[in-house]
Amino acid sequence: ADAPNPALIPESDAVGVTVVLITCTYRGQEFIRIGYYVNNEYTDAELRENPPLKPDYGQ
């Protein structure tokens, strides 16, 4: 699959934690829970402390 198009990701969601949680129930009983967690952050400590207003995808 192709990589995500950064232009379609809201800038406020580009850096930080994203979680998808799927819970399946049947007749009121939960039988499976699946979670997916991703944390996008800058590797440079200075950028983590003072992130740019617009995400820098090159970092």
Secondary structure, DSSP 8 states (H G I E B T S, - for coil): -----GGGS-HHHHSEEEEEEEEEEETTEEEEEEEEEEEE--SSHHHHHS--SS--TT-
